[in-house]
Amino acid sequence: LSTKGTRTYSDIAFQKNDPVVFGQKTRVFSQSFADGLPNEHLLRLPMQPDSRSLNLSNAVAIIAYEAWRQWNFS
């Protein structure tokens, strides 16, 4: 997930065993890792224009629940 992502998380179909990486880009990942991600793999959570980003635990919960929902909660 990234504020610079061009696709919303609900635009993709999550597959079981898809890797999803979370963390603060400036602290957790090397710059080469971040730069190596294709733009279409950067997802975003829709936010109000003047809102700050959600905290990490909320972002993880939203994505995990969406993937689980797409799998019919199986």
C-alpha positions as CSV (number, residue, x, y, z in Angstrom):
1,L,0.0,0.0,0.0
2,S,1.2,3.5,-0.8
3,T,-0.3,6.9,-0.9
4,K,1.3,7.0,-4.4
5,G,-0.6,3.9,-5.5
6,T,-2.7,4.3,-8.6
7,R,-5.1,1.3,-8.0
8,T,-7.4,0.9,-5.1
9,Y,-7.2,-2.3,-3.0
10,S,-10.8,-3.2,-4.2
11,D,-9.7,-3.1,-7.9
12,I,-7.8,-6.4,-7.7
13,A,-8.7,-10.0,-7.1
14,F,-6.7,-11.3,-4.2
15,Q,-5.5,-14.9,-4.7
16,K,-4.6,-17.3,-1.9
17,N,-0.8,-17.2,-1.2
18,D,-0.5,-13.6,-2.7
19,P,2.3,-11.9,-0.8
20,V,1.2,-8.6,0.6
21,V,3.9,-6.4,2.1
22,F,3.2,-3.8,4.8
23,G,5.4,-1.4,6.5
24,Q,6.7,2.1,6.5
25,K,8.5,2.5,3.2
26,T,11.2,4.8,4.7
27,R,11.9,2.5,7.7
28,V,11.2,-1.1,6.7
29,F,12.2,-1.4,3.1
30,S,15.4,-0.6,1.3
31,Q,15.1,2.1,-1.4
32,S,16.0,-0.5,-4.0
33,F,13.2,-2.7,-2.9
34,A,10.7,0.1,-3.0
35,D,11.9,1.3,-6.4
36,G,11.8,-2.2,-7.8
37,L,8.0,-2.5,-7.3
38,P,6.0,-2.1,-10.5
39,N,3.5,0.8,-10.2
40,E,0.6,-1.5,-10.8
41,H,1.6,-3.4,-7.6
42,L,1.2,-0.3,-5.5
43,L,-2.3,-0.2,-4.0
44,R,-3.9,2.6,-2.2
45,L,-6.7,3.0,0.3
46,P,-9.2,5.8,-0.7
47,M,-9.0,8.7,1.7
48,Q,-10.7,12.1,2.1
49,P,-8.6,14.8,0.4
50,D,-7.4,16.5,3.7
51,S,-7.1,13.3,5.7
52,R,-3.8,11.7,6.9
53,S,-3.0,8.1,6.1
54,L,-4.4,5.4,8.2
55,N,-2.1,3.8,10.7
56,L,-0.5,0.5,9.8
57,S,-2.7,-1.8,11.8
58,N,-5.9,-0.4,10.3
59,A,-4.5,-0.7,6.8
60,V,-3.5,-4.4,7.4
61,A,-7.0,-5.1,8.8
62,I,-8.7,-3.6,5.8
63,I,-6.6,-5.5,3.3
64,A,-6.8,-8.8,5.2
65,Y,-10.6,-8.6,5.5
66,E,-11.0,-7.7,1.9
67,A,-9.0,-10.7,0.8
68,W,-11.0,-12.9,3.1
69,R,-14.3,-11.5,1.8
70,Q,-13.2,-12.2,-1.7
71,W,-12.6,-15.8,-0.7
72,N,-16.2,-16.0,0.6
73,F,-14.8,-16.0,4.2
74,S,-13.3,-19.5,3.7
